[in-house]
Amino acid sequence: MSKYYVNKNAQENGDHEVHTTGCSWLPEVHNRIYLGDYNSCNAAVKKAKEHYSQVNGCYYCSKDCHTS
């Protein structure tokens, strides 16, 4: 299981990206929301959609959930 977070700050396209602990692109503590521990990014993205309507997986740490 991995710990997942969503970035409070949207990307230029409006996406709030989901990251795991240890990701080089993980936002600072004050710019992220802890989503929980999950076996896959799919569950973390679903949880992040409770906070933001436009969510995407990080290309680097949640690639299975990343859409272009």
Biopython code that builds the backbone (N, CA, C, O; Angstrom):
import numpy as np
from Bio.PDB.StructureBuilder import StructureBuilder

atoms = [
    (1, "MET", "N", (0.845, -1.195, 0.000)),
    (1, "MET", "CA", (0.000, 0.000, 0.000)),
    (1, "MET", "C", (0.879, 1.242, 0.000)),
    (1, "MET", "O", (1.980, 1.255, 0.550)),
    (2, "SER", "N", (0.369, 2.259, -0.619)),
    (2, "SER", "CA", (1.078, 3.538, -0.658)),
    (2, "SER", "C", (0.203, 4.634, -0.074)),
    (2, "SER", "O", (-1.024, 4.551, -0.113)),
    (3, "LYS", "N", (0.841, 5.655, 0.463)),
    (3, "LYS", "CA", (0.134, 6.834, 0.959)),
    (3, "LYS", "C", (-0.064, 7.779, -0.222)),
    (3, "LYS", "O", (0.883, 8.080, -0.948)),
    (4, "TYR", "N", (-1.292, 8.243, -0.409)),
    (4, "TYR", "CA", (-1.627, 9.119, -1.532)),
    (4, "TYR", "C", (-2.070, 10.489, -1.051)),
    (4, "TYR", "O", (-2.666, 10.645, 0.015)),
    (5, "TYR", "N", (-1.753, 11.475, -1.879)),
    (5, "TYR", "CA", (-2.085, 12.873, -1.604)),
    (5, "TYR", "C", (-2.595, 13.524, -2.883)),
    (5, "TYR", "O", (-2.260, 13.094, -3.987)),
    (6, "VAL", "N", (-3.403, 14.562, -2.726)),
    (6, "VAL", "CA", (-3.814, 15.353, -3.882)),
    (6, "VAL", "C", (-3.289, 16.773, -3.688)),
    (6, "VAL", "O", (-3.321, 17.323, -2.587)),
    (7, "ASN", "N", (-2.812, 17.343, -4.771)),
    (7, "ASN", "CA", (-2.276, 18.699, -4.759)),
    (7, "ASN", "C", (-3.434, 19.688, -4.663)),
    (7, "ASN", "O", (-4.373, 19.621, -5.456)),
    (8, "LYS", "N", (-3.376, 20.609, -3.693)),
    (8, "LYS", "CA", (-4.395, 21.642, -3.552)),
    (8, "LYS", "C", (-4.338, 22.641, -4.707)),
    (8, "LYS", "O", (-5.343, 23.263, -5.052)),
    (9, "ASN", "N", (-3.163, 22.785, -5.293)),
    (9, "ASN", "CA", (-2.975, 23.731, -6.397)),
    (9, "ASN", "C", (-3.178, 23.010, -7.722)),
    (9, "ASN", "O", (-2.551, 21.984, -7.985)),
    (10, "ALA", "N", (-4.049, 23.550, -8.544)),
    (10, "ALA", "CA", (-4.314, 22.944, -9.847)),
    (10, "ALA", "C", (-3.180, 23.242, -10.827)),
    (10, "ALA", "O", (-2.496, 24.261, -10.727)),
    (11, "GLN", "N", (-3.003, 22.324, -11.774)),
    (11, "GLN", "CA", (-2.076, 22.544, -12.882)),
    (11, "GLN", "C", (-2.689, 23.613, -13.801)),
    (11, "GLN", "O", (-3.827, 24.032, -13.591)),
    (12, "GLU", "N", (-1.945, 24.044, -14.803)),
    (12, "GLU", "CA", (-2.452, 25.053, -15.736)),
    (12, "GLU", "C", (-3.746, 24.618, -16.425)),
    (12, "GLU", "O", (-4.579, 25.454, -16.775)),
    (13, "ASN", "N", (-3.912, 23.307, -16.617)),
    (13, "ASN", "CA", (-5.114, 22.799, -17.291)),
    (13, "ASN", "C", (-6.274, 22.555, -16.323)),
    (13, "ASN", "O", (-7.346, 22.119, -16.741)),
    (14, "GLY", "N", (-6.068, 22.832, -15.039)),
    (14, "GLY", "CA", (-7.116, 22.673, -14.035)),
    (14, "GLY", "C", (-7.067, 21.379, -13.250)),
    (14, "GLY", "O", (-7.834, 21.210, -12.302)),
    (15, "ASP", "N", (-6.176, 20.449, -13.622)),
    (15, "ASP", "CA", (-6.054, 19.171, -12.916)),
    (15, "ASP", "C", (-5.429, 19.346, -11.536)),
    (15, "ASP", "O", (-4.481, 20.109, -11.357)),
    (16, "HIS", "N", (-5.983, 18.619, -10.565)),
    (16, "HIS", "CA", (-5.368, 18.474, -9.249)),
    (16, "HIS", "C", (-4.736, 17.083, -9.269)),
    (16, "HIS", "O", (-5.446, 16.080, -9.343)),
    (17, "GLU", "N", (-3.415, 17.020, -9.204)),
    (17, "GLU", "CA", (-2.716, 15.750, -9.379)),
    (17, "GLU", "C", (-2.606, 14.952, -8.083)),
    (17, "GLU", "O", (-2.424, 15.499, -6.995)),
    (18, "VAL", "N", (-2.725, 13.629, -8.248)),
    (18, "VAL", "CA", (-2.595, 12.679, -7.142)),
    (18, "VAL", "C", (-1.167, 12.137, -7.148)),
    (18, "VAL", "O", (-0.655, 11.715, -8.185)),
    (19, "HIS", "N", (-0.525, 12.157, -5.961)),
    (19, "HIS", "CA", (0.869, 11.729, -5.806)),
    (19, "HIS", "C", (1.000, 10.736, -4.653)),
    (19, "HIS", "O", (0.125, 10.638, -3.793)),
    (20, "THR", "N", (2.106, 10.007, -4.657)),
    (20, "THR", "CA", (2.440, 9.116, -3.548)),
    (20, "THR", "C", (3.615, 9.694, -2.760)),
    (20, "THR", "O", (4.351, 10.551, -3.248)),
    (21, "THR", "N", (3.771, 9.206, -1.538)),
    (21, "THR", "CA", (4.918, 9.583, -0.724)),
    (21, "THR", "C", (6.196, 9.229, -1.482)),
    (21, "THR", "O", (6.286, 8.152, -2.072)),
    (22, "GLY", "N", (7.173, 10.115, -1.472)),
    (22, "GLY", "CA", (8.444, 9.856, -2.132)),
    (22, "GLY", "C", (8.514, 10.363, -3.556)),
    (22, "GLY", "O", (9.592, 10.371, -4.150)),
    (23, "CYS", "N", (7.398, 10.785, -4.121)),
    (23, "CYS", "CA", (7.401, 11.315, -5.483)),
    (23, "CYS", "C", (8.177, 12.634, -5.523)),
    (23, "CYS", "O", (8.035, 13.470, -4.630)),
    (24, "SER", "N", (8.981, 12.810, -6.542)),
    (24, "SER", "CA", (9.750, 14.053, -6.705)),
    (24, "SER", "C", (8.843, 15.265, -6.876)),
    (24, "SER", "O", (9.256, 16.392, -6.602)),
    (25, "TRP", "N", (7.607, 15.042, -7.327)),
    (25, "TRP", "CA", (6.665, 16.137, -7.587)),
    (25, "TRP", "C", (5.636, 16.298, -6.475)),
    (25, "TRP", "O", (4.696, 17.080, -6.622)),
    (26, "LEU", "N", (5.791, 15.574, -5.363)),
    (26, "LEU", "CA", (4.862, 15.691, -4.235)),
    (26, "LEU", "C", (4.888, 17.124, -3.704)),
    (26, "LEU", "O", (5.957, 17.647, -3.390)),
    (27, "PRO", "N", (3.725, 17.762, -3.603)),
    (27, "PRO", "CA", (3.691, 19.147, -3.116)),
    (27, "PRO", "C", (4.104, 19.253, -1.647)),
    (27, "PRO", "O", (4.100, 18.270, -0.906)),
    (28, "GLU", "N", (4.456, 20.462, -1.256)),
    (28, "GLU", "CA", (4.774, 20.747, 0.145)),
    (28, "GLU", "C", (3.559, 20.406, 1.014)),
    (28, "GLU", "O", (2.430, 20.376, 0.526)),
    (29, "VAL", "N", (3.798, 20.150, 2.295)),
    (29, "VAL", "CA", (2.749, 19.728, 3.232)),
    (29, "VAL", "C", (1.542, 20.668, 3.201)),
    (29, "VAL", "O", (0.402, 20.205, 3.233)),
    (30, "HIS", "N", (1.776, 21.967, 3.140)),
    (30, "HIS", "CA", (0.665, 22.929, 3.178)),
    (30, "HIS", "C", (-0.101, 23.005, 1.850)),
    (30, "HIS", "O", (-1.143, 23.656, 1.778)),
    (31, "ASN", "N", (0.403, 22.351, 0.806)),
    (31, "ASN", "CA", (-0.252, 22.374, -0.508)),
    (31, "ASN", "C", (-0.829, 21.024, -0.922)),
    (31, "ASN", "O", (-1.067, 20.788, -2.107)),
    (32, "ARG", "N", (-1.056, 20.141, 0.043)),
    (32, "ARG", "CA", (-1.591, 18.825, -0.302)),
    (32, "ARG", "C", (-2.606, 18.360, 0.738)),
    (32, "ARG", "O", (-2.623, 18.830, 1.876)),
    (33, "ILE", "N", (-3.454, 17.419, 0.310)),
    (33, "ILE", "CA", (-4.449, 16.793, 1.172)),
    (33, "ILE", "C", (-4.157, 15.296, 1.187)),
    (33, "ILE", "O", (-4.043, 14.668, 0.135)),
    (34, "TYR", "N", (-4.037, 14.739, 2.372)),
    (34, "TYR", "CA", (-3.813, 13.298, 2.515)),
    (34, "TYR", "C", (-5.100, 12.572, 2.152)),
    (34, "TYR", "O", (-6.164, 12.891, 2.682)),
    (35, "LEU", "N", (-5.012, 11.605, 1.258)),
    (35, "LEU", "CA", (-6.182, 10.854, 0.804)),
    (35, "LEU", "C", (-6.329, 9.515, 1.504)),
    (35, "LEU", "O", (-7.445, 9.018, 1.655)),
    (36, "GLY", "N", (-5.218, 8.919, 1.935)),
    (36, "GLY", "CA", (-5.260, 7.622, 2.592)),
    (36, "GLY", "C", (-4.248, 6.662, 1.993)),
    (36, "GLY", "O", (-3.481, 7.026, 1.102)),
    (37, "ASP", "N", (-4.254, 5.427, 2.493)),
    (37, "ASP", "CA", (-3.381, 4.364, 1.998)),
    (37, "ASP", "C", (-4.195, 3.471, 1.061)),
    (37, "ASP", "O", (-5.266, 2.985, 1.424)),
    (38, "TYR", "N", (-3.676, 3.265, -0.138)),
    (38, "TYR", "CA", (-4.392, 2.477, -1.144)),
    (38, "TYR", "C", (-3.437, 1.537, -1.856)),
    (38, "TYR", "O", (-2.229, 1.769, -1.901)),
    (39, "ASN", "N", (-4.002, 0.463, -2.415)),
    (39, "ASN", "CA", (-3.231, -0.497, -3.205)),
    (39, "ASN", "C", (-3.013, -0.008, -4.622)),
    (39, "ASN", "O", (-2.111, -0.488, -5.308)),
    (40, "SER", "N", (-3.827, 0.944, -5.077)),
    (40, "SER", "CA", (-3.690, 1.454, -6.440)),
    (40, "SER", "C", (-4.094, 2.919, -6.488)),
    (40, "SER", "O", (-4.776, 3.424, -5.596)),
    (41, "CYS", "N", (-3.662, 3.580, -7.538)),
    (41, "CYS", "CA", (-3.994, 4.991, -7.695)),
    (41, "CYS", "C", (-5.477, 5.188, -8.021)),
    (41, "CYS", "O", (-6.021, 6.268, -7.795)),
    (42, "ASN", "N", (-6.130, 4.156, -8.548)),
    (42, "ASN", "CA", (-7.542, 4.299, -8.918)),
    (42, "ASN", "C", (-8.406, 4.695, -7.724)),
    (42, "ASN", "O", (-9.246, 5.588, -7.831)),
    (43, "ALA", "N", (-8.202, 4.041, -6.605)),
    (43, "ALA", "CA", (-8.965, 4.356, -5.393)),
    (43, "ALA", "C", (-8.608, 5.746, -4.882)),
    (43, "ALA", "O", (-9.475, 6.468, -4.390)),
    (44, "ALA", "N", (-7.346, 6.121, -4.996)),
    (44, "ALA", "CA", (-6.906, 7.444, -4.538)),
    (44, "ALA", "C", (-7.514, 8.551, -5.404)),
    (44, "ALA", "O", (-7.929, 9.589, -4.889)),
    (45, "VAL", "N", (-7.564, 8.329, -6.712)),
    (45, "VAL", "CA", (-8.177, 9.319, -7.614)),
    (45, "VAL", "C", (-9.664, 9.465, -7.292)),
    (45, "VAL", "O", (-10.192, 10.577, -7.277)),
    (46, "LYS", "N", (-10.326, 8.362, -7.039)),
    (46, "LYS", "CA", (-11.755, 8.406, -6.675)),
    (46, "LYS", "C", (-11.949, 9.233, -5.405)),
    (46, "LYS", "O", (-12.858, 10.060, -5.332)),
    (47, "LYS", "N", (-11.097, 9.010, -4.408)),
    (47, "LYS", "CA", (-11.172, 9.767, -3.154)),
    (47, "LYS", "C", (-10.890, 11.249, -3.404)),
    (47, "LYS", "O", (-11.557, 12.105, -2.824)),
    (48, "ALA", "N", (-9.910, 11.565, -4.259)),
    (48, "ALA", "CA", (-9.558, 12.956, -4.562)),
    (48, "ALA", "C", (-10.725, 13.689, -5.216)),
    (48, "ALA", "O", (-10.862, 14.903, -5.064)),
    (49, "LYS", "N", (-11.574, 12.946, -5.951)),
    (49, "LYS", "CA", (-12.727, 13.572, -6.610)),
    (49, "LYS", "C", (-13.795, 14.009, -5.615)),
    (49, "LYS", "O", (-14.742, 14.701, -5.989)),
    (50, "GLU", "N", (-13.652, 13.609, -4.342)),
    (50, "GLU", "CA", (-14.527, 14.135, -3.291)),
    (50, "GLU", "C", (-14.127, 15.569, -2.950)),
    (50, "GLU", "O", (-14.920, 16.321, -2.384)),
    (51, "HIS", "N", (-12.899, 15.944, -3.296)),
    (51, "HIS", "CA", (-12.393, 17.292, -3.019)),
    (51, "HIS", "C", (-12.419, 18.188, -4.251)),
    (51, "HIS", "O", (-12.723, 19.377, -4.151)),
    (52, "TYR", "N", (-12.101, 17.622, -5.404)),
    (52, "TYR", "CA", (-11.984, 18.380, -6.657)),
    (52, "TYR", "C", (-12.638, 17.598, -7.792)),
    (52, "TYR", "O", (-12.562, 16.370, -7.834)),
    (53, "SER", "N", (-13.274, 18.312, -8.703)),
    (53, "SER", "CA", (-13.936, 17.623, -9.821)),
    (53, "SER", "C", (-12.956, 17.212, -10.915)),
    (53, "SER", "O", (-13.183, 16.229, -11.620)),
    (54, "GLN", "N", (-11.864, 17.967, -11.056)),
    (54, "GLN", "CA", (-10.883, 17.664, -12.100)),
    (54, "GLN", "C", (-9.610, 17.127, -11.450)),
    (54, "GLN", "O", (-8.828, 17.881, -10.871)),
    (55, "VAL", "N", (-9.417, 15.811, -11.556)),
    (55, "VAL", "CA", (-8.310, 15.120, -10.893)),
    (55, "VAL", "C", (-7.569, 14.267, -11.917)),
    (55, "VAL", "O", (-8.176, 13.739, -12.848)),
    (56, "ASN", "N", (-6.263, 14.136, -11.742)),
    (56, "ASN", "CA", (-5.444, 13.319, -12.630)),
    (56, "ASN", "C", (-4.333, 12.681, -11.802)),
    (56, "ASN", "O", (-3.887, 13.259, -10.811)),
    (57, "GLY", "N", (-3.889, 11.504, -12.200)),
    (57, "GLY", "CA", (-2.747, 10.866, -11.554)),
    (57, "GLY", "C", (-1.453, 11.491, -12.036)),
    (57, "GLY", "O", (-1.348, 11.888, -13.197)),
    (58, "CYS", "N", (-0.488, 11.579, -11.175)),
    (58, "CYS", "CA", (0.840, 12.087, -11.536)),
    (58, "CYS", "C", (1.474, 11.164, -12.585)),
    (58, "CYS", "O", (1.420, 9.941, -12.460)),
    (59, "TYR", "N", (2.059, 11.751, -13.594)),
    (59, "TYR", "CA", (2.711, 10.982, -14.661)),
    (59, "TYR", "C", (3.831, 10.110, -14.108)),
    (59, "TYR", "O", (4.092, 9.034, -14.644)),
    (60, "TYR", "N", (4.492, 10.552, -13.051)),
    (60, "TYR", "CA", (5.671, 9.862, -12.526)),
    (60, "TYR", "C", (5.353, 8.820, -11.456)),
    (60, "TYR", "O", (5.945, 7.741, -11.466)),
    (61, "CYS", "N", (4.441, 9.111, -10.540)),
    (61, "CYS", "CA", (4.199, 8.168, -9.441)),
    (61, "CYS", "C", (2.843, 7.482, -9.499)),
    (61, "CYS", "O", (2.625, 6.495, -8.796)),
    (62, "SER", "N", (1.925, 7.985, -10.324)),
    (62, "SER", "CA", (0.591, 7.383, -10.450)),
    (62, "SER", "C", (0.252, 7.245, -11.935)),
    (62, "SER", "O", (-0.844, 7.586, -12.378)),
    (63, "LYS", "N", (1.216, 6.743, -12.675)),
    (63, "LYS", "CA", (1.123, 6.710, -14.141)),
    (63, "LYS", "C", (-0.099, 5.942, -14.651)),
    (63, "LYS", "O", (-0.666, 6.306, -15.681)),
    (64, "ASP", "N", (-0.512, 4.884, -13.944)),
    (64, "ASP", "CA", (-1.685, 4.116, -14.375)),
    (64, "ASP", "C", (-2.957, 4.964, -14.385)),
    (64, "ASP", "O", (-3.919, 4.635, -15.080)),
    (65, "CYS", "N", (-2.962, 6.048, -13.621)),
    (65, "CYS", "CA", (-4.145, 6.912, -13.525)),
    (65, "CYS", "C", (-3.944, 8.239, -14.242)),
    (65, "CYS", "O", (-4.806, 9.117, -14.184)),
    (66, "HIS", "N", (-2.813, 8.386, -14.916)),
    (66, "HIS", "CA", (-2.533, 9.636, -15.629)),
    (66, "HIS", "C", (-3.189, 9.614, -17.005)),
    (66, "HIS", "O", (-3.059, 8.648, -17.756)),
    (67, "THR", "N", (-3.894, 10.691, -17.317)),
    (67, "THR", "CA", (-4.461, 10.867, -18.653)),
    (67, "THR", "C", (-3.846, 12.118, -19.254)),
    (67, "THR", "O", (-3.547, 13.070, -18.534)),
    (68, "SER", "N", (-3.654, 12.125, -20.559)),
    (68, "SER", "CA", (-3.002, 13.273, -21.191)),
    (68, "SER", "C", (-3.908, 14.463, -21.316)),
    (68, "SER", "O", (-3.494, 15.502, -21.830)),
]
sb = StructureBuilder()
sb.init_structure("model")
sb.init_model(0)
sb.init_chain("A")
sb.init_seg("    ")
for serial, (resi, resn, name, xyz) in enumerate(atoms, 1):
    if name == "N":
        sb.init_residue(resn, " ", resi, " ")
    sb.init_atom(name, np.array(xyz, "f"), 0.0, 1.0, " ", f" {name:<3s}", serial, name[0])
structure = sb.get_structure()
